[in-house]
Amino acid sequence: ANSYINSNIMRDNMLVNLTGLEGHFMPIDLNIEHLIRFLKRFFAAKGVYASWDRLGDISAAVDLLQHVRKQVGHAMGIAYHGITHTTPDNSASISKVAHKVNELALHRFTLDRDGNGSIKPVINTLASGEQKLKSSTLATFNKKVRGMM
């Protein structure tokens, strides 16, 4: 009887359902591959700040980083809403945008374009965000992260 129980340990734990949605189970190894893919994308996005130490740090916090990413996406109105791995057909939207860009000649410099006088320069959000992050203390940062959860 014990050997039967022990032999079923792997069989009973082979699928996980992290979404809670019916029929959305995935093998544990595929779940690990998803985490590795997330880590690769997140790590690659750091550029000059990428190091093996940093990869080790973010690996330990992958669940928290994914939660923060979803919270930021939700706050910006770009949250992930999909429940499948299919790519949507964007060709109609792309065609509309391309047509409008062509119609308004947005891809060409026009010195006297309507509205040029009222346009304000935009801030470099990456530099601004980095400065804010570096200027705040770790305790303040952790408090804000906890507030997002």
N, C-alpha and C positions, 0 to 999 in steps of 0.2 A: 504493500500500500504506500509506503514511504517513497519508493522509487517512482511510482505513478505520479505522486504529488510533485516530486522534484522534476520529473520530466515535463510536467505541464507549466512550470514556472515561466519558461521562455515563450511557450505558446500562448499563455494567458496575458502576456505583456507585450506582444508584438505590435499591437496597434494602439495608437493614442488619438484622442479627439480633443484637441486644444480649443476648438471653437465652441463646442457644446451643441453644434448643429447636427441634426440627424444625417447620417451618411457621409460625414466629413472626417472620417478616420484616416490616419496616415501611419505608415510603418515608422518605428522609432528611428531607424537609420535615415529615412527621408527627412524626419523632423530635424535631426542633427545636421543634415545637408542644408536645410533652410537656414539654420542658425549660422553655419559656416558662410553661406552666401551673404547673409546680412553683415557678418563681421568683415568680410572682404570688401563689400561696398562701403561700409562705414569707415573702415581703416583707410581705403584708397582715397576717400574724400578729404582726408586730413593733410595730404600733401607733405609739406616740410615737417609737420609735427608727427609724421608716421615713424614709429620705432617699434622694436620688438617688445619693449617694456609697455608701451602704450597698447599694443595688441593684447598683451597679457591682462592689462587693466580692464580694457573694454570687454574682453571675453568673460570675465567674472561678472560684469554688469550688463550682459546682453539683454536680459529680460527688462531691466530698468530702462535701458536705452531705447528699446523698442516701444515701451510704454510712453516715454517722453516724446519719441518721434510721432506716435499716434496722437498724443495730446497737442503737440504743436501743429500737426496737420489738421486736426479738428478745429483748433483756434483760428487757423488761417483759411478754413473752409475747403481744404483739400484732403480731407480724411479718406482713408482707404475704405471703400464700401463693398468691394467685390467678395464673392464667395466661391469663385471658380478661378482657374488659371488661364482663361481665354483672353485673348487680346481683342478689345473692341474695334469695330470698323470706324475709323476716324476720317475716312476719305471725304465724306460730304462736308465735314467741318473744315478740313484742310483746304478744300476747294473754295469754300466761302471766304475764308481768311485770305487766301491767295488772290482771289478776285477783288476783294476790297482793298488790299495792299496795292494792287495794280491800278485800280480805279482812282485811289487817292495819291498815287505815286509816292507812297511812303518809303520805298526803297531808293529814292533819289533825293539828293540834297536840294532843298528849295529855300533860298534865303528869305523870301517874303511870304512864306506859308502863313495862312491864317492862324492866329494864336501864338506865334513865335514870341511876341512881346510879353506875354503873360506867363510863359513857362519858367518855372523855378528849377534850378539844378537839383538833381537827386543826390541823396547821401549814399556813400558806399556802405551798404548794409553789412557786408562781411567785416570790413575794418571797424565799423561802429560797434557791431556785436562783439568782436574780439576785444575791443577796448573796454566795453562794459563788463565783459567776463573777467578780464584781467584786473579791473579796478575794484571789483567786489570781492569780499572775503569768501572763503570756502564755506563758512557757516551760513552766510547770506544766500549763497548759491544753493546749498543743501536745503535750506528753508523754502526757497522758491520751488525747488524740484518736488519737495514733499507737498507743497500747496497745489501742484498740478495734478497730483494723484487723487 
